[in-house]
Amino acid sequence: MSPTTLPAGLEHGSVTFLGAGPGDPGLLTLRAVQALANADVLVAEPEVLDVVRTHARQGVTVLDTESGPDTPQLTVVDGASTTAGAPASRDAAHIVMEAARGGRRVVRAVAGDPGLDTYAAEEMLACAAAGVPFEVVPGIAAAVGVPAYAGVPLRDAQGADVRFVDASTASGRIWTEVGTSDGTVVVSSTLDSVGAAAGELVAAGRKPDTPMTVTIAGTTTRQRTWCATLGTIAQTLKQAKVLPSPDGGRPVIAVVGERSAAAQRDQLSWFESKPLFGWKVLVPRTKEQAASLSDQLRSYGAVPHEVPTIAVEPPRTPQQMERAVKGLVTGRYEWIAFTSVNAVKAVREKFEEYGLDARAFAGIKVAAVGEQTAKALVAFGVKPDLVPSGEQSAAGLLEDWPPYDPVFDPIDRVFLPRADIATETLVAGLIELGWEVDDVTAYRTVRASPPPAETREAIKGGGFDAVLFTSSSTVRNLVGIAGKPHNVTVIACIGPATAKTAEEHGLRVDVMAPEPSVHKLAEALADFGSRRRAAAVEAGGPVTRPSERRPGSRRRRTT
């Protein structure tokens, strides 16, 4: 059934044509995020899917438009449906119309902006012909977003004319028009044909020495920009060993013009000059535990890769935990102290097992170590009464913990749910302050399963630029499940004890946090990367990542 021959009177849903931008997920608009959160069905090309899927609700039906001859066959992956063998892009209108039947809210996501997407325009016309309501959520077009991330403003104070050209469809007349002007030209092309586009502009009248920049994978941490002129761009790409290449058909955005500020790019390149730009950083934590740390690394331009080295299991003897939770309800404790997200999770699971909720904490003071632990409590419905004002550790908590006062504290006991391998620092400190402590094993930590073979090979073969070790156990466990990191990998440790363990395993420690904090550790790594970049620039050499120093890496590098 074609989109234009749907039965009369059939109740339709609605379609939102949404621009996913040029690649950086952070460039989605607030309206786009809202539309994705309300979608029943998400239709997107594979290259856009990862950008938008994060914001879709659990259980959304996901259809991609990857080439294939058959109607989409839905399968469930991670709580959401996706396709196996979806139709080609030219049939996307049919997918959208079918998905809109029965009152469902459909989001059709395209790269860049829907107004510049030929297929999106055709799909909008199909919706209009069938009487299906639709709306458009604009996105940042690659021709605008990529130059901004490359540090190439398109206009100067004199307001130069800006023309946009799609090299794949440009006729001789279009090349002549832009070639005879003195404005800025933004060319959408491919890596292997951008040289031909430069030749067209020269043939049309542009001077061969006109500045030109070419950017691939714009707005992502794979972005790379070359500065040349119309006459030298082909040779520049050849010398960079990106041509000929299997990736030659990848899209690029080229900016041409005297007023495009290409000559000042060394001062304006804010994105590619981030201290850890493009660095692949191994974070030995789960995605949940590493959330804020990974966000911080991304702000420095890095690509975090979370690999859990520790798995959490219930205690071997749960009776102690069960008695403590019952004591919590019956008023046995004045305080409960959480030192990790896992401790919060363990208590919450036991609460749910007994049919309890956050109201059971009424009248009990709650302490938390660390931002993530506090967030986990808030998500549970509990606002901590005490979070260390300084160092986020057991020592930091003891600095702020009040001594027991029999006049003001009716109960002298603290419930401390912890891991089986926790140190005694906190227990000893609380006892010294006059408190009785029920030190309860809430969970056990065991070595995690080995990561996929590809990740193990990257660790041992130098595929990672840096690894962050946040404890001695992460050193031992990572080496145990994946092998020792390659000697080109930058090793960053949270403190002296962790650094000593790393050295005992034959690792060279390059970075150490000034204080025991994961965020200070990330800052220290960024400072290291910044100094390394500055030294390379001062020496007049290329700025490379640590992983590019391993044998053969330069030969394999194509982007």
C-alpha positions as CSV (number, residue, x, y, z in Angstrom):
1,M,0.0,0.0,0.0
2,S,1.5,3.4,-1.0
3,P,1.5,6.3,1.4
4,T,-1.0,8.2,-0.8
5,T,-3.7,5.4,-0.9
6,L,-4.3,4.9,2.8
7,P,-8.0,4.1,3.6
8,A,-10.2,7.1,4.1
9,G,-11.0,7.9,7.7
10,L,-8.1,5.9,9.2
11,E,-6.9,7.7,12.3
12,H,-3.3,8.7,11.8
13,G,-0.6,9.6,14.2
14,S,1.8,12.4,13.5
15,V,5.3,12.7,12.1
16,T,8.1,15.0,13.4
17,F,10.9,15.5,10.8
18,L,13.9,16.2,13.0
19,G,17.4,17.4,12.2
20,A,20.0,15.5,14.1
21,G,22.8,17.9,13.2
22,P,26.2,17.2,11.7
23,G,27.4,14.5,14.2
24,D,28.0,15.9,17.7
25,P,25.1,14.6,19.9
26,G,25.4,17.8,22.0
27,L,24.1,19.8,19.0
28,L,20.6,18.4,19.2
29,T,18.1,21.2,20.1
30,L,16.0,21.1,23.2
31,R,12.9,20.7,21.0
32,A,14.5,17.7,19.3
33,V,15.2,16.0,22.7
34,Q,11.6,16.7,23.7
35,A,10.2,15.1,20.5
36,L,12.5,12.1,20.9
37,A,11.3,11.5,24.4
38,N,7.7,11.4,23.3
39,A,8.2,9.3,20.2
40,D,6.5,5.9,19.8
41,V,8.5,5.1,16.6
42,L,11.9,6.4,15.6
43,V,13.0,6.2,11.9
44,A,16.6,7.1,11.1
45,E,19.6,6.3,9.0
46,P,22.3,4.2,10.7
47,E,24.7,7.1,10.9
48,V,22.2,9.2,12.8
49,L,20.7,6.5,15.0
50,D,23.4,6.7,17.7
51,V,23.0,10.4,18.0
52,V,19.2,10.4,18.6
53,R,18.5,7.0,20.2
54,T,19.9,8.0,23.5
55,H,17.1,10.4,24.0
56,A,14.3,8.1,23.0
57,R,12.2,6.5,25.7
58,Q,12.5,2.9,26.8
59,G,10.6,0.5,24.5
60,V,10.4,2.9,21.5
61,T,10.2,1.1,18.1
62,V,13.4,1.9,16.1
63,L,13.4,1.6,12.3
64,D,16.6,2.3,10.4
65,T,16.6,3.0,6.6
66,E,19.7,0.9,5.8
67,S,19.5,-0.5,2.3
68,G,17.7,-3.8,1.9
69,P,15.0,-5.3,-0.2
70,D,12.5,-6.4,2.4
71,T,10.0,-4.9,4.7
72,P,11.6,-4.2,8.2
73,Q,11.6,-7.2,10.5
74,L,11.4,-5.9,14.1
75,T,13.6,-7.3,16.8
76,V,14.0,-6.1,20.4
77,V,17.5,-4.9,21.5
78,D,18.1,-3.3,24.9
79,G,14.4,-2.8,25.5
80,A,13.8,-1.1,22.1
81,S,12.8,-2.4,18.8
82,T,15.1,-2.1,15.8
83,T,15.2,-3.4,12.2
84,A,16.9,-6.2,10.4
85,G,17.1,-5.5,6.7
86,A,15.2,-2.2,6.2
87,P,14.3,-0.7,2.9
88,A,16.6,1.8,1.1
89,S,16.3,5.5,1.7
90,R,14.0,6.1,-1.2
91,D,11.4,3.9,0.5
92,A,11.6,5.8,3.8
93,A,8.4,7.6,3.0
94,H,6.6,4.3,3.0
95,I,8.2,3.3,6.4
96,V,7.2,6.7,7.9
97,M,3.6,6.4,6.7
98,E,3.2,2.9,7.9
99,A,4.6,3.8,11.3
100,A,2.2,6.8,11.6
101,R,-0.9,4.5,11.3
102,G,-2.9,3.9,14.4
103,G,-2.2,7.1,16.2
104,R,1.5,6.6,16.8
105,R,3.9,9.5,17.2
106,V,6.7,9.1,14.7
107,V,10.1,10.9,14.7
108,R,11.9,10.9,11.3
109,A,15.5,11.9,12.1
110,V,17.9,13.0,9.3
111,A,21.5,14.2,9.4
112,G,21.9,18.0,9.4
113,D,18.7,19.9,8.8
114,P,15.5,18.4,7.3
115,G,15.1,21.5,5.0
116,L,18.3,20.5,3.2
117,D,17.4,16.8,2.9
118,T,15.9,15.9,-0.5
119,Y,14.3,12.7,0.8
120,A,12.8,14.5,3.8
121,A,11.1,16.9,1.5
122,E,9.6,14.0,-0.4
123,E,8.4,12.4,2.8
124,M,6.8,15.6,3.9
125,L,4.8,15.8,0.6
126,A,3.7,12.2,1.1
127,C,2.4,13.1,4.6
128,A,0.6,16.2,3.3
129,A,-1.0,14.2,0.5
130,A,-2.2,11.5,2.9
131,G,-3.5,14.0,5.5
132,V,-1.0,13.0,8.1
133,P,-0.1,15.9,10.5
134,F,3.6,16.7,10.6
135,E,6.0,19.2,12.0
136,V,9.6,20.1,11.4
137,V,12.3,20.5,14.1
138,P,15.3,22.2,12.4
139,G,18.8,20.9,13.0
140,I,22.3,22.4,12.5
141,A,23.3,21.9,8.9
142,A,26.7,20.3,8.3
143,A,27.7,23.2,6.0
144,V,27.3,25.6,9.0
145,G,28.2,23.5,12.0
146,V,31.3,21.8,10.6
147,P,33.2,25.1,9.8
148,A,32.3,26.4,13.2
149,Y,33.9,23.4,14.8
150,A,36.9,23.7,12.5
151,G,37.5,27.2,13.6
152,V,36.6,28.8,10.2
153,P,34.1,31.6,10.5
154,L,32.2,32.1,7.2
155,R,31.8,35.8,7.4
156,D,34.1,38.7,8.5
157,A,33.3,42.2,9.7
158,Q,32.7,43.3,6.1
159,G,29.9,40.7,5.7
160,A,31.2,38.7,2.8
161,D,28.7,36.9,0.6
162,V,28.5,33.2,1.5
163,R,27.5,30.5,-1.1
164,F,26.8,26.9,-0.5
165,V,27.5,24.3,-3.2
166,D,26.8,20.6,-3.3
167,A,29.6,19.3,-5.5
168,S,27.7,16.1,-6.4
169,T,24.9,18.0,-8.2
170,A,26.6,21.3,-9.1
171,S,26.5,22.2,-12.8
172,G,28.9,24.2,-14.8
173,R,26.8,27.3,-14.4
174,I,26.9,27.1,-10.6
175,W,30.7,26.7,-10.6
176,T,30.9,29.8,-12.9
177,E,28.8,31.9,-10.6
178,V,30.7,31.1,-7.4
179,G,34.0,31.2,-9.3
180,T,33.5,34.7,-10.5
181,S,32.5,36.0,-7.1
182,D,34.8,37.0,-4.3
183,G,32.6,35.6,-1.5
184,T,33.1,32.6,0.7
185,V,32.1,29.2,-0.8
186,V,31.2,26.2,1.3
187,V,31.4,23.0,-0.7
188,S,29.8,19.7,0.4
189,S,31.9,17.1,-1.3
190,T,33.8,13.8,-0.6
191,L,37.4,13.2,0.3
192,D,38.3,11.9,-3.1
193,S,36.5,14.5,-5.2
194,V,37.2,17.7,-3.3
195,G,40.3,18.2,-5.4
196,A,38.2,18.1,-8.5
197,A,35.9,20.7,-6.9
198,A,38.9,22.9,-6.3
199,G,39.8,22.6,-9.9
200,E,36.3,23.6,-11.0
201,L,36.6,26.8,-9.0
202,V,40.0,27.6,-10.4
203,A,38.7,27.0,-13.9
204,A,35.8,29.3,-13.2
205,G,38.1,32.2,-12.2
206,R,39.2,31.8,-8.6
207,K,42.9,32.3,-8.0
208,P,44.8,29.1,-7.2
209,D,46.3,30.7,-4.1
210,T,42.8,31.2,-2.5
211,P,42.8,29.7,1.0
212,M,40.9,26.5,1.4
213,T,40.1,24.2,4.4
214,V,38.8,20.7,4.2
215,T,37.2,19.0,7.2
216,I,36.3,15.3,7.6
217,A,34.1,13.8,10.4
218,G,33.2,17.4,11.4
219,T,31.9,18.1,15.0
220,T,33.0,14.6,16.2
221,T,36.2,13.6,18.0
222,R,37.3,12.0,14.7
223,Q,37.4,15.5,13.1
224,R,40.4,16.4,11.1
225,T,41.0,19.6,9.1
226,W,43.6,20.4,6.4
227,C,44.5,23.9,5.4
228,A,45.8,24.6,1.9
229,T,44.8,26.6,-1.2
230,L,42.7,25.7,-4.2
231,G,45.9,24.9,-6.1
232,T,47.6,22.8,-3.4
233,I,44.7,20.9,-1.7
234,A,45.1,17.8,-3.8
235,Q,48.8,17.5,-3.0
236,T,48.2,18.3,0.7
237,L,45.7,15.4,1.0
238,K,48.1,13.1,-0.8
239,Q,51.0,14.0,1.4
240,A,48.8,13.4,4.5
241,K,48.3,9.9,3.1
242,V,44.6,10.1,3.1
243,L,44.4,9.6,-0.7
244,P,43.9,7.2,-2.3
245,S,42.1,5.6,0.6
246,P,39.1,3.2,1.2
247,D,37.6,6.2,3.0
248,G,37.9,8.5,0.0
249,G,34.1,8.5,-0.4
250,R,33.5,10.0,3.0
251,P,31.8,13.4,3.1
252,V,33.8,16.5,3.7
253,I,33.0,20.2,4.1
254,A,35.4,22.5,2.3
255,V,35.5,26.3,2.9
256,V,37.0,28.5,0.2
257,G,37.6,32.3,0.3
258,E,39.9,35.1,1.3
259,R,37.5,36.3,4.0
260,S,36.8,32.8,5.5
261,A,39.5,33.3,8.2
262,A,41.2,30.1,7.0
263,A,44.5,31.8,7.4
264,Q,43.8,32.5,11.1
265,R,42.6,28.9,11.8
266,D,45.6,28.3,14.1
267,Q,44.2,30.9,16.5
268,L,40.5,30.0,16.0
269,S,40.6,26.1,16.1
270,W,39.0,25.7,19.5
271,F,37.7,22.2,19.0
272,E,40.7,20.3,17.6
273,S,43.0,22.1,20.0
274,K,41.3,20.7,23.1
275,P,43.9,19.1,25.4
276,L,42.8,15.5,24.9
277,F,41.2,15.8,21.4
278,G,40.6,12.4,19.9
279,W,42.3,10.6,22.7
280,K,40.7,7.2,23.4
281,V,40.7,6.9,27.2
282,L,40.1,3.7,29.0
283,V,38.0,4.2,32.1
284,P,37.9,1.0,34.3
285,R,34.4,1.5,35.5
286,T,30.8,0.7,34.5
287,K,28.9,3.2,32.4
288,E,26.8,4.1,35.5
289,Q,29.8,4.6,37.8
290,A,31.7,6.5,35.1
291,A,28.9,8.9,34.0
292,S,30.3,12.2,35.3
293,L,33.9,11.2,34.7
294,S,33.2,10.3,31.1
295,D,31.4,13.6,30.6
296,Q,34.4,15.5,32.0
297,L,36.7,13.6,29.6
298,R,34.5,14.4,26.7
299,S,34.7,18.1,27.6
300,Y,38.4,17.8,27.0
301,G,37.8,16.3,23.6
302,A,38.5,12.7,24.7
303,V,36.6,9.5,23.7
304,P,36.0,7.6,27.0
305,H,35.6,3.8,26.8
306,E,34.2,2.2,29.9
307,V,35.5,-1.3,30.8
308,P,34.3,-2.6,34.2
309,T,37.0,-4.4,36.1
310,I,34.9,-5.2,39.1
311,A,31.6,-7.1,39.3
312,V,29.3,-6.8,42.3
313,E,27.7,-9.8,43.9
314,P,25.5,-10.3,47.0
315,P,27.2,-11.1,50.3
316,R,27.8,-14.8,50.9
317,T,25.9,-14.6,54.2
318,P,22.9,-12.2,53.7
319,Q,21.6,-12.5,57.3
320,Q,23.8,-9.7,58.7
321,M,22.4,-7.3,56.0
322,E,18.9,-8.4,56.7
323,R,19.2,-7.8,60.4
324,A,20.7,-4.3,59.8
325,V,17.9,-3.3,57.4
326,K,15.3,-4.4,59.9
327,G,17.2,-2.5,62.6
328,L,17.0,0.6,60.4
329,V,13.2,0.4,60.4
330,T,12.9,-0.3,64.1
331,G,15.0,2.7,65.2
332,R,18.3,1.0,66.0
333,Y,20.5,3.6,64.2
334,E,21.1,7.4,64.4
335,W,23.1,7.4,61.2
336,I,23.6,5.4,58.0
337,A,26.7,6.1,55.9
338,F,27.0,5.3,52.2
339,T,30.5,5.3,50.7
340,S,29.5,4.1,47.2
341,V,26.8,3.8,44.7
342,N,26.9,0.1,45.1
343,A,26.1,0.4,48.8
344,V,23.0,2.5,47.9
345,K,22.0,-0.1,45.4
346,A,22.4,-2.9,47.8
347,V,20.2,-1.3,50.5
348,R,17.6,-0.2,47.9
349,E,17.3,-3.8,46.6
350,K,16.9,-5.1,50.2
351,F,14.2,-2.4,50.8
352,E,12.3,-3.4,47.7
353,E,12.5,-7.1,48.7
354,Y,10.8,-6.1,52.0
355,G,8.3,-3.8,50.3
356,L,9.9,-0.7,51.9
357,D,10.7,2.7,50.3
358,A,12.5,5.9,51.1
359,R,10.1,6.7,53.9
360,A,11.9,4.1,56.1
361,F,14.7,6.6,56.4
362,A,12.5,9.0,58.4
363,G,14.3,10.2,61.5
364,I,17.6,8.7,60.4
365,K,20.6,10.9,59.4
366,V,22.2,10.0,56.1
367,A,25.8,10.5,55.0
368,A,27.2,10.0,51.5
369,V,30.7,10.1,50.1
370,G,31.0,11.3,46.5
371,E,28.7,13.1,44.0
372,Q,27.5,9.9,42.4
373,T,26.6,8.3,45.7
374,A,24.6,11.4,46.6
375,K,22.9,11.4,43.3
376,A,22.0,7.7,43.7
377,L,20.4,8.6,47.1
378,V,18.4,11.5,45.6
379,A,17.2,9.1,42.9
380,F,16.0,6.8,45.7
381,G,14.2,9.7,47.3
382,V,16.7,10.5,50.1
383,K,18.5,13.7,50.5
384,P,21.8,13.2,52.3
385,D,22.3,15.2,55.5
386,L,26.1,15.1,55.3
387,V,28.4,15.1,52.3
388,P,32.2,15.8,52.9
389,S,32.9,19.4,52.3
390,G,36.4,18.6,51.1
391,E,38.0,15.4,50.0
392,Q,35.4,12.9,48.8
393,S,36.7,9.9,50.8
394,A,36.4,8.2,54.2
395,A,38.9,10.6,55.6
396,G,37.0,13.6,54.2
397,L,33.8,12.2,55.7
398,L,35.4,11.9,59.1
399,E,36.6,15.5,58.9
400,D,33.0,16.6,59.0
401,W,31.4,13.9,61.1
402,P,30.2,15.2,64.4
403,P,31.3,13.4,67.6
404,Y,28.7,11.5,69.6
405,D,27.0,13.6,72.1
406,P,24.7,11.7,74.6
407,V,22.7,14.9,75.2
408,F,21.8,15.5,71.6
409,D,22.1,12.0,70.1
410,P,19.4,9.6,71.5
411,I,21.1,6.7,69.7
412,D,24.8,6.0,69.5
413,R,24.9,3.6,66.6
414,V,25.9,3.9,62.9
415,F,24.9,1.5,60.1
416,L,27.7,1.2,57.6
417,P,26.8,-0.9,54.5
418,R,30.0,-1.5,52.5
419,A,32.0,-3.8,50.2
420,D,33.7,-6.9,51.6
421,I,37.2,-5.4,50.8
422,A,36.6,-2.0,52.4
423,T,39.4,-0.6,54.6
424,E,38.9,0.0,58.3
425,T,39.7,3.7,58.2
426,L,36.1,4.9,58.5
427,V,35.1,2.4,61.2
428,A,38.1,3.3,63.4
429,G,37.5,7.0,62.9
430,L,33.8,6.7,63.9
431,I,34.7,4.7,67.0
432,E,37.2,7.3,68.0
433,L,34.4,9.9,67.7
434,G,32.4,7.9,70.2
435,W,30.0,6.0,67.9
436,E,29.2,2.3,67.8
437,V,29.4,1.0,64.3
438,D,27.6,-1.9,62.6
439,D,30.1,-2.6,59.8
440,V,28.0,-4.7,57.4
441,T,29.0,-6.4,54.2
442,A,26.3,-5.2,51.8
443,Y,28.0,-6.6,48.7
444,R,31.1,-8.4,47.4
445,T,33.4,-7.2,44.7
446,V,34.8,-9.8,42.4
447,R,36.9,-9.5,39.2
448,A,34.7,-8.7,36.2
449,S,34.5,-10.9,33.1
450,P,37.1,-10.1,30.4
451,P,36.1,-7.4,27.9
452,P,35.5,-8.3,24.2
453,A,38.6,-9.6,22.3
454,E,38.7,-6.3,20.3
455,T,39.0,-4.3,23.5
456,R,41.7,-6.6,25.0
457,E,43.7,-6.3,21.8
458,A,43.4,-2.5,21.9
459,I,44.7,-2.5,25.5
460,K,47.7,-4.7,24.8
461,G,48.4,-3.3,21.3
462,G,48.4,0.4,22.1
463,G,44.9,1.2,20.8
464,F,44.2,3.4,23.8
465,D,45.9,6.7,24.4
466,A,45.5,6.7,28.1
467,V,44.0,4.7,31.0
468,L,42.8,6.1,34.3
469,F,43.4,3.9,37.3
470,T,41.2,4.9,40.3
471,S,42.4,2.3,42.7
472,S,45.0,-0.5,43.2
473,S,42.3,-3.1,42.5
474,T,41.5,-1.6,39.1
475,V,45.2,-2.0,38.2
476,R,45.3,-5.7,39.3
477,N,41.9,-6.5,37.8
478,L,42.5,-4.8,34.4
479,V,45.8,-6.6,34.0
480,G,44.2,-9.8,35.1
481,I,41.2,-9.7,32.7
482,A,42.7,-7.9,29.7
483,G,46.5,-7.8,29.9
484,K,49.0,-5.0,30.5
485,P,48.5,-1.8,28.6
486,H,51.0,-1.1,25.8
487,N,54.0,1.1,26.7
488,V,52.8,4.0,24.5
489,T,49.6,4.3,26.6
490,V,49.6,7.1,29.1
491,I,49.1,5.7,32.6
492,A,47.2,8.0,35.0
493,C,46.8,7.1,38.7
494,I,44.6,8.6,41.4
495,G,47.2,8.4,44.2
496,P,50.6,7.1,45.4
497,A,49.2,3.6,46.4
498,T,47.6,3.1,43.0
499,A,50.8,4.3,41.3
500,K,52.9,1.9,43.3
501,T,50.6,-1.0,42.3
502,A,50.9,0.1,38.7
503,E,54.7,0.2,38.9
504,E,54.7,-3.3,40.5
505,H,52.9,-4.5,37.4
506,G,55.6,-3.0,35.1
507,L,53.7,0.1,34.1
508,R,55.2,3.6,33.7
509,V,53.2,6.1,35.6
510,D,52.9,9.4,33.6
511,V,50.2,11.3,35.5
512,M,49.1,11.4,39.2
513,A,46.2,13.3,40.6
514,P,47.1,16.1,43.0
515,E,44.5,14.7,45.4
516,P,42.5,11.5,45.5
517,S,39.5,12.5,43.3
518,V,38.5,11.0,39.9
519,H,37.8,14.5,38.7
520,K,41.2,15.8,39.7
521,L,42.6,12.8,38.0
522,A,40.9,13.7,34.7
523,E,42.1,17.3,35.2
524,A,45.6,16.1,35.6
525,L,45.4,14.0,32.4
526,A,44.1,17.1,30.6
527,D,47.0,19.2,31.9
528,F,49.4,16.5,30.7
529,G,47.7,16.5,27.2
530,S,47.8,20.3,27.0
531,R,51.6,20.4,27.8
532,R,52.2,17.6,25.3
533,R,50.3,19.5,22.6
534,A,52.1,22.8,23.4
535,A,55.5,21.1,23.1
536,A,54.6,19.6,19.7
537,V,53.4,22.9,18.4
538,E,56.6,24.7,19.7
539,A,58.8,22.1,18.1
540,G,57.0,22.7,14.8
541,G,55.9,19.1,14.4
542,P,52.5,17.5,14.0
543,V,50.2,17.1,17.1
544,T,49.7,13.4,17.5
545,R,48.0,11.1,20.0
546,P,50.1,8.6,22.1
547,S,48.5,5.7,20.2
548,E,49.9,7.0,16.9
549,R,53.4,6.4,18.2
550,R,53.1,2.6,18.1
551,P,54.7,0.8,15.2
552,G,52.5,0.8,12.1
553,S,49.9,3.2,13.4
554,R,50.8,6.0,11.0
555,R,50.5,3.6,8.1
556,R,47.0,2.5,9.2
557,R,45.7,6.0,9.9
558,T,43.3,7.2,7.2
559,T,41.3,10.0,8.8
